[in-house]
Amino acid sequence: MMSLPPHILIVDDHRDIRDALAKYLEKNGMRTTTAANAIAMDAALKLGQFDLIVLDVMMPGEDGLSVCRRLRAQGNMPILMLTALGDETDRIVGLEVGADDYLPKPFNPRELLARIKAILRRSERAEVTGGTLAGHRLAFDRWVMDTDRRSLTDSDGTEVALTTAEFRLLTVFLERPRFVLSRDQLLDLTSGRAAQVFDRTIDNQISRLRRKIEVDPAKPALIATVWGGGYSLAADVREVP
């Protein structure tokens, strides 16, 4: 049975952008639905199944950052955020609240298509496997991560919620304990894209993950900073029943 083309939900208050993007994606083999705001998006989500959401940050009513935070709390729907040109704060916050990627406006449609395809490939792989750690329960320091359930539990049995980006980042570290990974390597392994000059994506994701797993995030002991090198998981990893 032939699978359906990916269904993309485009959420942007500018009609010309919505229509042009929908036309371009459909020309390249995808299905699209458009929404002008968060209310229209919620209505579309109730009626259809989508593979990815292209979400603008600046919208009237509920803005894109709030929408992203809300959607991420509800599930793992892939989200690509569109941000104003040069507005680095929006891009950083978007990634921190759970966006899978971002693209500043104005953008090249070909780059947007390439990023959508990359996110969908990662999402497909995640549904089938959690990398080399699929189906495992892994203990490190005082934590246990169940890669199938995507759950992280401390020694007291308290479960800590991880965003999709945080889960991918922690999985990369658990696959390579005590191995120094550069920012470029981490970005490629978690996002499938090359780092750009002054790209602080990984630093912000590391900071967010540290706040969840370190005893003292200001003095991190688990995810160590290797000056001039990158980051390393400073803990042994073992499989548990």
Phi and psi in degrees as a GROMACS rama.xvg file:
@    title "Ramachandran Plot"
@    xaxis  label "Phi"
@    yaxis  label "Psi"
@TYPE xy
-75.8954  132.525  MET-2
-77.7683  151.039  SER-3
-73.5165  151.839  LEU-4
-62.8328  155.739  PRO-5
-58.1758  141.845  PRO-6
-107.276  116.282  HIS-7
-107.948  129.883  ILE-8
-99.8737  118.901  LEU-9
-102.711  118.643  ILE-10
-117.375  106.88  VAL-11
-157.414  136.836  ASP-12
-79.2389  -9.01247  ASP-13
-91.676  112.613  HIS-14
-61.7125  -38.3828  ARG-15
-63.8607  -37.0517  ASP-16
-69.371  -45.1073  ILE-17
-57.4282  -50.3199  ARG-18
-67.5739  -42.0464  ASP-19
-66.0028  -41.3231  ALA-20
-67.7472  -41.7006  LEU-21
-60.696  -43.9556  ALA-22
-62.8832  -41.964  LYS-23
-66.9348  -44.7892  TYR-24
-66.1882  -38.7598  LEU-25
-65.7429  -36.8236  GLU-26
-62.89  -26.2159  LYS-27
-103.241  27.2881  ASN-28
87.6791  16.27  GLY-29
-112.635  157.704  MET-30
-96.0649  147.169  ARG-31
-136.28  152.445  THR-32
-134.641  142.395  THR-33
-116.903  153.356  THR-34
-145.179  140.87  ALA-35
-88.4495  -15.7426  ALA-36
-162.11  -178.649  ASN-37
-64.6866  -35.711  ALA-38
-64.0417  -46.2112  ILE-39
-65.6928  -35.1551  ALA-40
-62.3724  -46.5765  MET-41
-60.4608  -38.6399  ASP-42
-64.9358  -40.8804  ALA-43
-65.604  -39.3211  ALA-44
-65.427  -28.9491  LEU-45
-73.8704  -25.1231  LYS-46
-98.892  -24.7756  LEU-47
-136.28  168.936  GLY-48
-106.084  131.637  GLN-49
-125.78  152.699  PHE-50
-98.1088  -21.817  ASP-51
-164.533  149.196  LEU-52
-116.021  126.353  ILE-53
-94.4832  116.369  VAL-54
-125.065  121.565  LEU-55
-78.1938  144.248  ASP-56
-75.6604  -51.0158  VAL-57
-89.1968  103.041  MET-58
-137.177  150.031  MET-59
-67.0813  152.796  PRO-60
77.2592  -137.589  GLY-61
-69.1796  123.725  GLU-62
-80.4589  171.287  ASP-63
-63.5156  -34.7907  GLY-64
-65.1548  -42.7034  LEU-65
-64.0976  -42.071  SER-66
-61.2784  -45.5578  VAL-67
-60.6814  -45.2895  CYS-68
-60.3259  -42.2523  ARG-69
-67.1044  -44.809  ARG-70
-65.0152  -39.0698  LEU-71
-67.5205  -32.0067  ARG-72
-68.9986  -22.1792  ALA-73
-93.1477  -20.3985  GLN-74
173.908  -164.603  GLY-75
-113.495  28.7397  ASN-76
-56.3481  123.453  MET-77
-59.6625  137.242  PRO-78
-131.877  127.437  ILE-79
-113.83  121.519  LEU-80
-98.0512  142.185  MET-81
-104.247  126.985  LEU-82
-122.93  160.048  THR-83
-65.1674  144.791  ALA-84
-56.5267  127.021  LEU-85
80.3376  -1.71807  GLY-86
-86.6726  80.4109  ASP-87
-65.0536  -32.9776  GLU-88
-60.4186  -45.2574  THR-89
-60.7608  -39.8876  ASP-90
-66.2655  -44.0725  ARG-91
-64.4465  -48.1567  ILE-92
-62.6825  -39.2135  VAL-93
-58.0976  -44.4916  GLY-94
-67.4498  -36.0936  LEU-95
-67.7279  -31.9235  GLU-96
-88.1584  1.84738  VAL-97
119.921  5.18938  GLY-98
-65.2102  146.711  ALA-99
-82.0409  -27.1731  ASP-100
-164.353  170.53  ASP-101
-140.743  161.047  TYR-102
-148.606  125.581  LEU-103
-78.173  146.762  PRO-104
-86.7282  149.374  LYS-105
-73.7292  149.914  PRO-106
-122.49  158.337  PHE-107
-84.2777  122.134  ASN-108
-54.1324  -32.4974  PRO-109
-66.2173  -38.0756  ARG-110
-68.1112  -40.8454  GLU-111
-61.0833  -43.8905  LEU-112
-60.6888  -43.8628  LEU-113
-62.4636  -40.2357  ALA-114
-68.8131  -39.0418  ARG-115
-60.6181  -46.6136  ILE-116
-62.6599  -38.6338  LYS-117
-65.3781  -42.5281  ALA-118
-64.1899  -42.2335  ILE-119
-64.84  -37.4441  LEU-120
-63.4382  -44.2743  ARG-121
-64.6069  -39.1794  ARG-122
-64.7833  -40.5259  SER-123
-62.037  -45.3018  GLU-124
-64.0154  -37.7467  ARG-125
-65.4602  -31.3098  ALA-126
-71.6233  -28.9217  GLU-127
-92.8973  -36.0358  VAL-128
-151.49  151.696  THR-129
-99.0556  34.6566  GLY-130
83.0628  -153.152  GLY-131
-71.3696  -8.30263  THR-132
-100.073  10.8388  LEU-133
-57.039  135.191  ALA-134
76.4013  18.5664  GLY-135
-115.207  155.553  HIS-136
-115.603  119.326  ARG-137
-117.389  131.774  LEU-138
-106.363  136.044  ALA-139
-150.221  133.696  PHE-140
51.1602  -123.894  ASP-141
-100.964  15.3627  ARG-142
-112.861  152.363  TRP-143
-130.701  127.249  VAL-144
-113.975  128.264  MET-145
-96.9846  110.326  ASP-146
-72.4382  -26.4289  THR-147
-73.6638  -43.9554  ASP-148
-82.8566  -12.1861  ARG-149
56.9793  41.0398  ARG-150
-113.357  144.672  SER-151
-123.012  122.175  LEU-152
-125.822  137.074  THR-153
-89.7628  -179.308  ASP-154
-66.6555  -17.503  SER-155
-88.8762  -1.345  ASP-156
87.0083  8.12486  GLY-157
-83.4634  126.293  THR-158
-89.9152  135.762  GLU-159
-110.588  127.545  VAL-160
-74.5958  136.011  ALA-161
-118.149  137.957  LEU-162
-73.8883  167.946  THR-163
-57.7072  -43.7249  THR-164
-64.635  -40.6472  ALA-165
-66.9296  -39.5067  GLU-166
-62.1529  -45.3099  PHE-167
-61.7053  -43.5035  ARG-168
-65.1729  -45.1169  LEU-169
-65.563  -37.6864  LEU-170
-61.5211  -41.2632  THR-171
-59.4562  -42.5633  VAL-172
-67.2502  -40.9318  PHE-173
-67.3479  -28.9219  LEU-174
-73.4758  -19.1297  GLU-175
-136.259  57.7533  ARG-176
-60.6361  139.395  PRO-177
63.8277  14.8004  ARG-178
-102.168  130.206  PHE-179
-78.7164  124.449  VAL-180
-117.589  128.539  LEU-181
-74.5508  165.618  SER-182
-58.5357  -42.5652  ARG-183
-61.2466  -43.4205  ASP-184
-64.0171  -43.669  GLN-185
-64.1303  -40.8281  LEU-186
-65.3235  -40.3316  LEU-187
-67.9325  -41.505  ASP-188
-71.2262  -31.1076  LEU-189
-96.7275  -29.9443  THR-190
-120.525  -11.814  SER-191
68.2658  27.2614  GLY-192
-139.8  156.58  ARG-193
-79.8653  149.934  ALA-194
-73.0851  146.346  ALA-195
-104.384  164.885  GLN-196
-58.2127  133.27  VAL-197
64.3714  19.8933  PHE-198
-72.5744  117  ASP-199
-106.377  16.855  ARG-200
-54.1882  -52.2583  THR-201
-65.0454  -40.9489  ILE-202
-58.2801  -41.8374  ASP-203
-70.3035  -37.8969  ASN-204
-67.8617  -38.0309  GLN-205
-61.2733  -45.7954  ILE-206
-59.6307  -42.8802  SER-207
-66.2063  -41.9905  ARG-208
-66.0677  -39.3339  LEU-209
-59.8497  -38.5624  ARG-210
-63.2984  -20.0087  ARG-211
-94.7529  -29.0024  LYS-212
-117.417  -14.9332  ILE-213
-87.2854  145.702  GLU-214
-63.7767  -44.4488  VAL-215
-131.343  98.3917  ASP-216
-57.7713  -25.6903  PRO-217
-72.5772  -22.8284  ALA-218
-128.234  70.9627  LYS-219
-62.7568  133.647  PRO-220
-113.911  -21.8944  ALA-221
-88.9527  -53.4397  LEU-222
-101.043  99.2261  ILE-223
-86.8196  142.086  ALA-224
-87.0596  125.34  THR-225
-104.744  105.503  VAL-226
-59.9858  128.642  TRP-227
80.7953  -5.13095  GLY-228
-119.012  -55.6088  GLY-229
153.44  -124.671  GLY-230
-136.539  156.702  TYR-231
-148.475  142.893  SER-232
-80.6939  109.751  LEU-233
-90.4717  57.5863  ALA-234
-156.928  151.195  ALA-235
-81.15  150.684  ASP-236
-121.087  132.245  VAL-237
-135.886  153.031  ARG-238
-87.0112  139.79  GLU-239
-123.581  155.551  VAL-240
